[in-house]
Amino acid sequence: MTTEDNWVAAQFRDDELDLIINDEGRDRINVPDEKARKAGLSPKCLLKADKDDGRVVIDSETTLTDVPPEAWDYRLGNRSALEWILDQYKEKKLKDPTIREKFNTYRFADYKEKVIDLLMRVTTVSVRTVAITNLMKFVGR
């Protein structure tokens, strides 16, 4: 590895760390597209990804649009980081009726804004990470 290659590799590491540590205040990709709330009921939690249309359906009233294709390319195991987050925040029905009655207090509506912010952050980091890794492919080793 030449001195120039070492410098480029160090710059990639610095850029990646900057993405992870200092994501506060960055421009967000995807602005929630909220429909007017007409009914007095809580929106139905959906948390579904539509890669082809570049959308994430949050609930019956909220959809994040214009998700770049690169955001789906950043993988955690066998699925994208966005899909992983959606799965973690879904409301799951517990099988045991006693446990369900006494301990099933999770409601997605309580975390909706935090999840939207997290999805926007992860989209930003995913797109930039994919861009950095694509650039790294062109650097000699």
Contacts in CASP RR format, 6 or more apart in sequence:
PFRMAT RR
TARGET T0000
AUTHOR 0000-0000-0000
METHOD contacts of the structure
MODEL  1
MTTEDNWVAAQFRDDELDLIINDEGRDRINVPDEKARKAGLSPKCLLKAD
KDDGRVVIDSETTLTDVPPEAWDYRLGNRSALEWILDQYKEKKLKDPTIR
EKFNTYRFADYKEKVIDLLMRVTTVSVRTVAITNLMKFVGR
1 9 0 8 1.000
1 140 0 8 1.000
1 141 0 8 1.000
5 139 0 8 1.000
5 140 0 8 1.000
5 141 0 8 1.000
8 139 0 8 1.000
9 136 0 8 1.000
9 139 0 8 1.000
12 132 0 8 1.000
12 135 0 8 1.000
12 136 0 8 1.000
12 139 0 8 1.000
15 128 0 8 1.000
15 132 0 8 1.000
16 129 0 8 1.000
16 132 0 8 1.000
19 124 0 8 1.000
19 125 0 8 1.000
19 128 0 8 1.000
19 129 0 8 1.000
19 132 0 8 1.000
20 125 0 8 1.000
23 121 0 8 1.000
23 124 0 8 1.000
23 125 0 8 1.000
26 124 0 8 1.000
27 124 0 8 1.000
28 120 0 8 1.000
28 121 0 8 1.000
28 123 0 8 1.000
28 124 0 8 1.000
29 66 0 8 1.000
29 67 0 8 1.000
29 68 0 8 1.000
29 71 0 8 1.000
29 120 0 8 1.000
29 123 0 8 1.000
29 124 0 8 1.000
29 127 0 8 1.000
30 56 0 8 1.000
30 64 0 8 1.000
30 65 0 8 1.000
30 66 0 8 1.000
30 67 0 8 1.000
30 119 0 8 1.000
30 120 0 8 1.000
30 123 0 8 1.000
31 64 0 8 1.000
31 65 0 8 1.000
32 58 0 8 1.000
32 62 0 8 1.000
32 63 0 8 1.000
32 64 0 8 1.000
32 116 0 8 1.000
33 62 0 8 1.000
33 63 0 8 1.000
33 64 0 8 1.000
33 65 0 8 1.000
34 61 0 8 1.000
34 62 0 8 1.000
35 61 0 8 1.000
35 62 0 8 1.000
37 43 0 8 1.000
37 61 0 8 1.000
42 107 0 8 1.000
42 109 0 8 1.000
43 59 0 8 1.000
43 60 0 8 1.000
43 61 0 8 1.000
43 62 0 8 1.000
43 109 0 8 1.000
44 59 0 8 1.000
44 60 0 8 1.000
45 58 0 8 1.000
45 59 0 8 1.000
45 90 0 8 1.000
45 91 0 8 1.000
45 108 0 8 1.000
45 109 0 8 1.000
46 57 0 8 1.000
46 58 0 8 1.000
46 59 0 8 1.000
46 60 0 8 1.000
47 56 0 8 1.000
47 57 0 8 1.000
47 58 0 8 1.000
47 59 0 8 1.000
47 86 0 8 1.000
47 87 0 8 1.000
47 89 0 8 1.000
47 90 0 8 1.000
47 108 0 8 1.000
48 56 0 8 1.000
48 57 0 8 1.000
48 86 0 8 1.000
49 55 0 8 1.000
49 56 0 8 1.000
49 57 0 8 1.000
49 72 0 8 1.000
49 80 0 8 1.000
49 82 0 8 1.000
49 83 0 8 1.000
49 86 0 8 1.000
50 56 0 8 1.000
50 57 0 8 1.000
51 69 0 8 1.000
51 72 0 8 1.000
51 80 0 8 1.000
54 65 0 8 1.000
54 66 0 8 1.000
54 67 0 8 1.000
54 68 0 8 1.000
54 69 0 8 1.000
55 63 0 8 1.000
55 64 0 8 1.000
55 65 0 8 1.000
55 67 0 8 1.000
56 63 0 8 1.000
56 64 0 8 1.000
56 67 0 8 1.000
56 82 0 8 1.000
56 86 0 8 1.000
56 119 0 8 1.000
57 63 0 8 1.000
58 64 0 8 1.000
58 112 0 8 1.000
58 115 0 8 1.000
58 116 0 8 1.000
59 108 0 8 1.000
59 109 0 8 1.000
59 112 0 8 1.000
62 112 0 8 1.000
62 116 0 8 1.000
64 116 0 8 1.000
64 119 0 8 1.000
64 120 0 8 1.000
67 82 0 8 1.000
67 123 0 8 1.000
68 123 0 8 1.000
68 127 0 8 1.000
70 126 0 8 1.000
70 127 0 8 1.000
70 130 0 8 1.000
70 131 0 8 1.000
71 80 0 8 1.000
71 81 0 8 1.000
71 82 0 8 1.000
71 122 0 8 1.000
71 123 0 8 1.000
71 126 0 8 1.000
71 127 0 8 1.000
71 130 0 8 1.000
72 80 0 8 1.000
72 82 0 8 1.000
72 83 0 8 1.000
72 126 0 8 1.000
73 80 0 8 1.000
73 126 0 8 1.000
73 130 0 8 1.000
74 80 0 8 1.000
74 81 0 8 1.000
74 125 0 8 1.000
74 126 0 8 1.000
74 127 0 8 1.000
74 129 0 8 1.000
74 130 0 8 1.000
75 81 0 8 1.000
76 84 0 8 1.000
79 87 0 8 1.000
80 126 0 8 1.000
81 122 0 8 1.000
81 125 0 8 1.000
81 126 0 8 1.000
82 119 0 8 1.000
82 122 0 8 1.000
82 123 0 8 1.000
82 126 0 8 1.000
85 115 0 8 1.000
85 118 0 8 1.000
85 119 0 8 1.000
85 122 0 8 1.000
86 119 0 8 1.000
89 108 0 8 1.000
89 111 0 8 1.000
89 115 0 8 1.000
90 108 0 8 1.000
91 106 0 8 1.000
91 107 0 8 1.000
91 108 0 8 1.000
93 100 0 8 1.000
94 100 0 8 1.000
94 103 0 8 1.000
94 104 0 8 1.000
108 115 0 8 1.000
END
